[in-house]
Amino acid sequence: MDAVLHALADPSRRTVLEILRDHDATAGELAEALPIARPGVSRHLRVLRDAGLVEARQEAQRRIYRLRPEALIEVDDWLDDYRALWTNRLDALHTEIRRGKART
């Protein structure tokens, strides 16, 4: 999970994941969407691959990258407790708001 969180910490890598969420892409296509040089995109893709967040397939001379959303399952599971905490707090806030409105 640490490798996934490290990979997600960088805004450029999050942008890559957002693009790949919608469609597979080559490194060149990803480089066009980012304000960094292609070697930087390649380094980001390596970090994402090492974390298991993306995978590449070879098509002729090109590598096509695709998102591996299953790599986020462990992070999602870890966040469940925090989601429950915030849901309970927001529910309590809504209850207090309703009580305030009922008094006025």
DSSP file (Angstrom, degrees, kcal/mol; ACC not computed):
  #  RESIDUE AA STRUCTURE BP1 BP2  ACC     N-H-->O    O-->H-N    N-H-->O    O-->H-N    TCO  KAPPA ALPHA  PHI   PSI    X-CA   Y-CA   Z-CA
    1    1 A M     >        0   0    0      0, 0.0     4,-2.6     0, 0.0     5,-0.2   0.000 360.0 360.0 360.0 -32.3    0.0    0.0    0.0
    2    2 A D  H  >  +     0   0    0      1,-0.2     4,-2.6     2,-0.2     5,-0.2   0.896 360.0  51.1 -60.4 -40.5    2.9    2.4    0.7
    3    3 A A  H  > S+     0   0    0      2,-0.2     4,-2.3     1,-0.2    -1,-0.2   0.884 110.6  49.1 -64.5 -38.0    4.0    2.2   -3.0
    4    4 A V  H  > S+     0   0    0      2,-0.2     4,-2.4     1,-0.2    -2,-0.2   0.934 112.4  47.0 -67.2 -45.6    0.5    3.1   -4.1
    5    5 A L  H  X S+     0   0    0     -4,-2.6     4,-1.0     2,-0.2    -2,-0.2   0.895 111.8  51.2 -63.8 -39.2    0.2    6.0   -1.7
    6    6 A H  H >< S+     0   0    0     -4,-2.6     3,-0.6    -5,-0.2     4,-0.4   0.926 110.9  48.5 -61.2 -44.8    3.6    7.3   -2.8
    7    7 A A  H >< S+     0   0    0     -4,-2.3     3,-0.9     1,-0.2    -2,-0.2   0.887 110.9  50.5 -62.9 -39.4    2.6    7.1   -6.4
    8    8 A L  H 3< S+     0   0    0     -4,-2.4    -1,-0.2     1,-0.2    -2,-0.2   0.655  93.0  77.0 -73.5 -15.3   -0.7    8.9   -5.7
    9    9 A A  T << S+     0   0    0     -4,-1.0    -1,-0.2    -3,-0.6    -2,-0.2   0.718  80.3  79.2 -69.5 -20.1    1.2   11.7   -3.9
   10   10 A D  S <> S-     0   0    0     -3,-0.9     4,-2.0    -4,-0.4     5,-0.2  -0.777  71.6-147.4 -95.6 128.4    2.3   13.3   -7.1
   11   11 A P  H  > S+     0   0    0      0, 0.0     4,-2.1     0, 0.0    -1,-0.1   0.841  98.7  54.6 -63.2 -33.4   -0.2   15.4   -9.1
   12   12 A S  H  > S+     0   0    0      2,-0.2     4,-2.1     1,-0.2     5,-0.1   0.904 108.7  48.4 -66.7 -39.1    1.3   14.5  -12.4
   13   13 A R  H  > S+     0   0    0      2,-0.2     4,-2.3     1,-0.2    -1,-0.2   0.874 109.6  52.6 -68.2 -35.8    0.9   10.8  -11.6
   14   14 A R  H  X S+     0   0    0     -4,-2.0     4,-2.3     2,-0.2    -1,-0.2   0.892 108.0  51.7 -65.2 -37.4   -2.7   11.4  -10.5
   15   15 A T  H  X S+     0   0    0     -4,-2.1     4,-2.3     2,-0.2    -2,-0.2   0.917 108.0  51.6 -63.1 -42.7   -3.3   13.2  -13.9
   16   16 A V  H  X S+     0   0    0     -4,-2.1     4,-2.7     1,-0.2    -2,-0.2   0.934 110.5  48.8 -58.1 -46.0   -2.0   10.1  -15.7
   17   17 A L  H  X S+     0   0    0     -4,-2.3     4,-1.7     1,-0.2    -1,-0.2   0.888 108.9  53.0 -63.3 -38.7   -4.3    7.9  -13.7
   18   18 A E  H  X S+     0   0    0     -4,-2.3     4,-0.9     2,-0.2    -1,-0.2   0.903 111.2  46.5 -63.3 -40.4   -7.3   10.2  -14.5
   19   19 A I  H >X S+     0   0    0     -4,-2.3     4,-1.8     1,-0.2     3,-0.9   0.941 113.4  47.9 -64.7 -46.8   -6.5   10.0  -18.2
   20   20 A L  H 3< S+     0   0    0     -4,-2.7    47,-0.6     1,-0.3    -1,-0.2   0.722 100.4  67.2 -70.0 -19.9   -6.1    6.2  -18.1
   21   21 A R  H 3< S+     0   0    0     -4,-1.7    -1,-0.3    -5,-0.2    -2,-0.2   0.865 109.4  37.6 -63.5 -34.3   -9.3    5.9  -16.1
   22   22 A D  H << S-     0   0    0     -3,-0.9     2,-0.3    -4,-0.9    -2,-0.2   0.820 133.1 -16.0 -87.5 -34.3  -11.1    7.1  -19.3
   23   23 A H     <  -     0   0    0     -4,-1.8    -1,-0.3     2,-0.0     2,-0.0  -0.980  69.5 -92.7-167.1 154.0   -9.0    5.3  -21.9
   24   24 A D        -     0   0    0     -2,-0.3     2,-0.3    -3,-0.1    42,-0.2  -0.354  49.1-176.3 -65.9 154.4   -5.7    3.5  -22.6
   25   25 A A  E     -A   65   0A   0     40,-1.9    40,-3.3    -2,-0.0     2,-0.1  -0.992  25.6-117.0-153.8 156.6   -2.9    5.7  -23.9
   26   26 A T  E  >  -A   64   0A   0     -2,-0.3     4,-2.1    38,-0.2     5,-0.2  -0.461  38.6-107.1 -85.5 166.6    0.6    5.8  -25.1
   27   27 A A  H  > S+     0   0    0     36,-0.6     4,-2.6     1,-0.2     5,-0.2   0.879 122.0  55.0 -61.4 -37.3    3.4    7.6  -23.3
   28   28 A G  H  > S+     0   0    0      2,-0.2     4,-1.8     1,-0.2    -1,-0.2   0.910 107.0  48.5 -62.9 -42.7    3.3   10.2  -26.1
   29   29 A E  H  > S+     0   0    0      1,-0.2     4,-0.9     2,-0.2    -1,-0.2   0.894 113.0  48.4 -64.3 -39.1   -0.4   10.8  -25.6
   30   30 A L  H >X S+     0   0    0     -4,-2.1     3,-0.6     1,-0.2     4,-0.6   0.892 107.9  55.0 -67.6 -38.5    0.2   11.1  -21.9
   31   31 A A  H >< S+     0   0    0     -4,-2.6     3,-0.8     1,-0.2     5,-0.3   0.856 102.5  57.2 -63.3 -34.8    3.1   13.5  -22.4
   32   32 A E  H 3< S+     0   0    0     -4,-1.8    -1,-0.2     1,-0.2    -2,-0.2   0.801 106.6  49.9 -64.8 -27.5    0.9   15.8  -24.5
   33   33 A A  H << S+     0   0    0     -4,-0.9    -1,-0.2    -3,-0.6    -2,-0.2   0.569 105.4  67.1 -88.1  -9.6   -1.5   16.1  -21.5
   34   34 A L  S << S-     0   0    0     -3,-0.8     2,-0.3    -4,-0.6     7,-0.1  -0.841  78.9-129.2-116.1 149.8    1.2   17.0  -19.0
   35   35 A P  S    S+     0   0    0      0, 0.0     2,-0.3     0, 0.0    -3,-0.1  -0.063  82.2  87.9 -85.9  36.5    3.4   20.1  -18.7
   36   36 A I  S    S-     0   0    0     -5,-0.3    -2,-0.2    -2,-0.3     5,-0.0  -0.898  84.0 -93.6-131.3 161.1    6.6   17.9  -18.4
   37   37 A A    >>  -     0   0    0     -2,-0.3     4,-1.6     1,-0.1     3,-0.8  -0.285  40.9-105.9 -71.5 158.3    9.0   16.4  -20.9
   38   38 A R  H 3> S+     0   0    0      1,-0.3     4,-2.4     2,-0.2     5,-0.2   0.846 118.5  58.2 -57.2 -39.0    8.5   12.9  -22.2
   39   39 A P  H 3> S+     0   0    0      0, 0.0     4,-2.0     0, 0.0    -1,-0.3   0.887 105.9  51.6 -59.3 -34.9   11.4   11.5  -20.1
   40   40 A G  H <> S+     0   0    0     -3,-0.8     4,-2.3     2,-0.2    -2,-0.2   0.893 107.8  51.2 -65.8 -39.2    9.6   12.8  -17.0
   41   41 A V  H  X S+     0   0    0     -4,-1.6     4,-2.7     1,-0.2    -1,-0.2   0.908 108.0  52.9 -62.9 -41.1    6.4   11.0  -18.1
   42   42 A S  H  X S+     0   0    0     -4,-2.4     4,-2.0     1,-0.2    -2,-0.2   0.898 108.4  49.7 -61.6 -40.3    8.4    7.8  -18.5
   43   43 A R  H  X S+     0   0    0     -4,-2.0     4,-2.0     2,-0.2    -1,-0.2   0.916 111.3  49.0 -64.4 -41.9    9.7    8.1  -15.0
   44   44 A H  H  X S+     0   0    0     -4,-2.3     4,-2.4     1,-0.2    -2,-0.2   0.912 109.9  51.7 -63.3 -41.4    6.2    8.7  -13.7
   45   45 A L  H  X S+     0   0    0     -4,-2.7     4,-2.6     1,-0.2    -1,-0.2   0.873 107.0  53.7 -63.4 -36.3    4.9    5.6  -15.6
   46   46 A R  H  X S+     0   0    0     -4,-2.0     4,-2.8     2,-0.2    -1,-0.2   0.923 109.2  47.9 -63.6 -43.0    7.7    3.5  -14.1
   47   47 A V  H  X S+     0   0    0     -4,-2.0     4,-1.7     1,-0.2    -2,-0.2   0.924 113.3  48.2 -62.4 -43.6    6.6    4.6  -10.6
   48   48 A L  H  <>S+     0   0    0     -4,-2.4     5,-2.4     2,-0.2     6,-1.0   0.883 112.9  48.0 -65.3 -38.7    3.0    3.8  -11.4
   49   49 A R  H ><5S+     0   0    0     -4,-2.6     3,-1.4     4,-0.2    -2,-0.2   0.930 110.0  51.7 -65.8 -45.0    4.0    0.4  -12.9
   50   50 A D  H 3<5S+     0   0    0     -4,-2.8    -2,-0.2     1,-0.3    -1,-0.2   0.828 109.6  50.5 -61.6 -31.6    6.1   -0.5   -9.9
   51   51 A A  T 3<5S-     0   0    0     -4,-1.7    -1,-0.3    -5,-0.2    -2,-0.2   0.544 115.9-117.7 -82.0  -7.5    3.1    0.4   -7.6
   52   52 A G  T < 5S+     0   0    0     -3,-1.4    19,-0.3    -4,-0.4    -3,-0.2   0.607  82.3 119.0  82.8  11.4    0.9   -1.9   -9.7
   53   53 A L  S   <S+     0   0    0     -5,-2.4    15,-3.3    -6,-0.2     2,-0.3   0.745  75.7  24.0 -84.7 -24.2   -1.4    1.0  -10.8
   54   54 A V  E     -B   67   0A   0     -6,-1.0     2,-0.3    13,-0.3    13,-0.2  -0.946  62.6-162.8-135.2 158.7   -0.7    0.7  -14.5
   55   55 A E  E     -B   66   0A   0     11,-2.2    11,-2.5    -2,-0.3     2,-0.4  -0.962  12.0-141.2-136.6 157.8    0.4   -2.0  -16.9
   56   56 A A  E     -B   65   0A   0     -2,-0.3     2,-0.4     9,-0.2     9,-0.2  -0.912   8.8-166.2-121.7 146.1    1.7   -1.8  -20.5
   57   57 A R  E     -B   64   0A   0      7,-2.1     7,-3.0    -2,-0.4     2,-0.5  -0.973  24.7-121.1-126.1 146.8    1.2   -3.9  -23.5
   58   58 A Q  E     +B   63   0A   0     -2,-0.4     2,-0.4     5,-0.2     5,-0.2  -0.732  26.9 177.9 -89.7 130.3    3.3   -3.8  -26.6
   59   59 A E  E >   -B   62   0A   0      3,-3.3     3,-2.5    -2,-0.5     2,-0.2  -0.906  65.2 -61.4-130.4 103.2    1.6   -2.9  -29.9
   60   60 A A  T 3  S-     0   0    0     -2,-0.4    -1,-0.0     1,-0.3     0, 0.0  -0.426 120.9 -15.0  56.3-119.2    4.2   -2.8  -32.8
   61   61 A Q  T 3  S+     0   0    0     -2,-0.2     2,-0.3    -3,-0.1    -1,-0.3   0.447 125.4  81.8 -91.0  -1.0    6.6    0.0  -31.8
   62   62 A R  E <   - B   0  59A   0     -3,-2.5    -3,-3.3   -36,-0.0     2,-0.5  -0.764  65.9-142.2-111.2 150.2    4.3    1.5  -29.1
   63   63 A R  E     - B   0  58A   0     -2,-0.3   -36,-0.6    -5,-0.2     2,-0.5  -0.940  17.1-154.1-104.0 130.4    3.5    0.7  -25.5
   64   64 A I  E     -AB  26  57A   0     -7,-3.0    -7,-2.1    -2,-0.5     2,-0.3  -0.922  10.0-151.0-106.8 125.0   -0.1    1.2  -24.6
   65   65 A Y  E     -AB  25  56A   0    -40,-3.3   -40,-1.9    -2,-0.5     2,-0.3  -0.733  14.1-176.5 -98.7 143.6   -0.7    1.9  -20.9
   66   66 A R  E     - B   0  55A   0    -11,-2.5   -11,-2.2    -2,-0.3     2,-0.2  -0.987  28.5-107.0-138.7 149.2   -3.8    1.0  -19.0
   67   67 A L  E     - B   0  54A   0    -47,-0.6   -13,-0.3    -2,-0.3     3,-0.1  -0.466  17.0-155.4 -71.9 141.1   -5.1    1.6  -15.5
   68   68 A R    >   +     0   0    0    -15,-3.3     3,-2.0    -2,-0.2     4,-0.2  -0.791  15.1 178.6-113.6  83.7   -5.1   -1.3  -13.1
   69   69 A P  G >  S+     0   0    0      0, 0.0     3,-2.1     0, 0.0     4,-0.3   0.742  71.2  74.7 -63.2 -21.7   -7.9   -0.2  -10.6
   70   70 A E  G >  S+     0   0    0      1,-0.3     3,-1.3     2,-0.2     4,-0.4   0.758  82.6  69.8 -62.5 -21.3   -7.6   -3.3   -8.6
   71   71 A A  G <  S+     0   0    0     -3,-2.0     4,-0.4   -19,-0.3    -1,-0.3   0.695  93.5  58.1 -67.1 -16.9   -4.3   -1.9   -7.2
   72   72 A L  G <> S+     0   0    0     -3,-2.1     4,-2.7    -4,-0.2    -1,-0.2   0.500  79.5  90.5 -89.6  -4.7   -6.5    0.7   -5.3
   73   73 A I  H <> S+     0   0    0     -3,-1.3     4,-2.7    -4,-0.3     5,-0.2   0.911  85.3  50.2 -60.1 -44.2   -8.5   -1.9   -3.4
   74   74 A E  H  > S+     0   0    0     -4,-0.4     4,-2.1    -3,-0.3    -1,-0.2   0.904 112.9  46.6 -63.4 -40.5   -6.2   -2.0   -0.4
   75   75 A V  H  > S+     0   0    0     -4,-0.4     4,-2.2     2,-0.2    -1,-0.2   0.912 112.0  51.3 -66.0 -42.0   -6.2    1.8   -0.2
   76   76 A D  H  X S+     0   0    0     -4,-2.7     4,-0.9     1,-0.2    -2,-0.2   0.909 110.0  49.4 -61.4 -42.5  -10.0    1.8   -0.5
   77   77 A D  H >X S+     0   0    0     -4,-2.7     3,-0.6     1,-0.2     4,-0.5   0.913 110.5  50.5 -62.2 -42.6  -10.3   -0.8    2.3
   78   78 A W  H >< S+     0   0    0     -4,-2.1     3,-0.6     1,-0.2     4,-0.5   0.869 109.1  52.0 -63.3 -36.7   -8.0    1.3    4.5
   79   79 A L  H 3X S+     0   0    0     -4,-2.2     4,-2.6     1,-0.2     3,-0.4   0.665  86.8  85.7 -75.2 -16.6  -10.1    4.4    3.9
   80   80 A D  H <X S+     0   0    0     -4,-0.9     4,-2.5    -3,-0.6    -1,-0.2   0.888  87.4  51.4 -52.6 -45.0  -13.3    2.6    4.8
   81   81 A D  H <X S+     0   0    0     -3,-0.6     4,-1.9    -4,-0.5    -1,-0.2   0.882 111.7  47.3 -62.5 -37.5  -12.8    3.4    8.6
   82   82 A Y  H  > S+     0   0    0     -4,-0.5     4,-2.4    -3,-0.4    -1,-0.2   0.870 109.4  53.4 -72.0 -36.7  -12.3    7.0    7.8
   83   83 A R  H  X S+     0   0    0     -4,-2.6     4,-2.7     2,-0.2    -2,-0.2   0.930 109.5  49.0 -61.0 -44.2  -15.3    7.2    5.5
   84   84 A A  H  X S+     0   0    0     -4,-2.5     4,-2.4     2,-0.2    -2,-0.2   0.903 109.5  52.6 -62.4 -41.3  -17.4    5.7    8.4
   85   85 A L  H  X S+     0   0    0     -4,-1.9     4,-2.0     1,-0.2    -1,-0.2   0.938 113.5  42.5 -59.2 -48.5  -16.0    8.3   10.8
   86   86 A W  H  X S+     0   0    0     -4,-2.4     4,-2.8     2,-0.2     5,-0.2   0.867 111.3  55.0 -69.8 -35.8  -16.9   11.2    8.5
   87   87 A T  H  X S+     0   0    0     -4,-2.7     4,-2.5    -5,-0.2    -1,-0.2   0.934 109.9  47.2 -61.1 -45.1  -20.3    9.8    7.6
   88   88 A N  H  X S+     0   0    0     -4,-2.4     4,-2.1     2,-0.2    -2,-0.2   0.909 113.7  47.7 -62.6 -42.1  -21.1    9.6   11.3
   89   89 A R  H  X S+     0   0    0     -4,-2.0     4,-2.1     2,-0.2    -2,-0.2   0.904 112.9  47.7 -67.3 -40.4  -19.9   13.1   11.9
   90   90 A L  H  X S+     0   0    0     -4,-2.8     4,-2.5     2,-0.2    -2,-0.2   0.878 110.1  52.8 -68.4 -36.8  -21.8   14.5    9.0
   91   91 A D  H  X S+     0   0    0     -4,-2.5     4,-2.1    -5,-0.2    -2,-0.2   0.917 109.9  48.8 -61.9 -42.4  -25.0   12.7   10.1
   92   92 A A  H  X S+     0   0    0     -4,-2.1     4,-2.3     2,-0.2    -2,-0.2   0.895 110.2  51.5 -64.7 -39.5  -24.6   14.3   13.5
   93   93 A L  H  X S+     0   0    0     -4,-2.1     4,-2.4     2,-0.2    -2,-0.2   0.929 109.2  49.7 -62.6 -45.3  -24.1   17.7   11.9
   94   94 A H  H  X S+     0   0    0     -4,-2.5     4,-2.4     1,-0.2    -1,-0.2   0.889 109.6  52.5 -60.9 -39.0  -27.3   17.2    9.8
   95   95 A T  H  X S+     0   0    0     -4,-2.1     4,-2.4     1,-0.2    -1,-0.2   0.928 110.2  47.6 -62.3 -45.1  -29.2   16.2   12.9
   96   96 A E  H  X S+     0   0    0     -4,-2.3     4,-2.4     2,-0.2    -2,-0.2   0.884 110.5  51.9 -64.9 -38.4  -28.1   19.3   14.7
   97   97 A I  H  X S+     0   0    0     -4,-2.4     4,-2.3     2,-0.2    -1,-0.2   0.927 110.4  48.5 -62.6 -44.9  -29.0   21.5   11.8
   98   98 A R  H  X S+     0   0    0     -4,-2.4     4,-2.2     1,-0.2    -2,-0.2   0.908 110.8  50.9 -62.7 -40.9  -32.5   20.0   11.7
   99   99 A R  H  X S+     0   0    0     -4,-2.4     4,-1.6     1,-0.2    -1,-0.2   0.915 110.1  50.3 -62.6 -41.6  -32.9   20.6   15.4
  100  100 A G  H  X S+     0   0    0     -4,-2.4     4,-1.0     1,-0.2    -1,-0.2   0.899 111.4  47.5 -62.8 -41.3  -31.8   24.2   15.0
  101  101 A K  H  < S+     0   0    0     -4,-2.3     3,-0.3     1,-0.2    -1,-0.2   0.861 108.9  54.6 -68.3 -35.4  -34.3   24.8   12.2
  102  102 A A  H  < S+     0   0    0     -4,-2.2    -1,-0.2     1,-0.2    -2,-0.2   0.833 106.1  52.9 -68.2 -31.3  -37.1   23.1   14.3
  103  103 A R  H  <        0   0    0     -4,-1.6    -1,-0.2     1,-0.2    -2,-0.2   0.755 360.0 360.0 -75.2 -24.4  -36.4   25.5   17.2
  104  104 A T     <        0   0    0     -4,-1.0    -1,-0.2    -3,-0.3    -2,-0.2   0.478 360.0 360.0 -92.6 360.0  -36.7   28.6   15.0
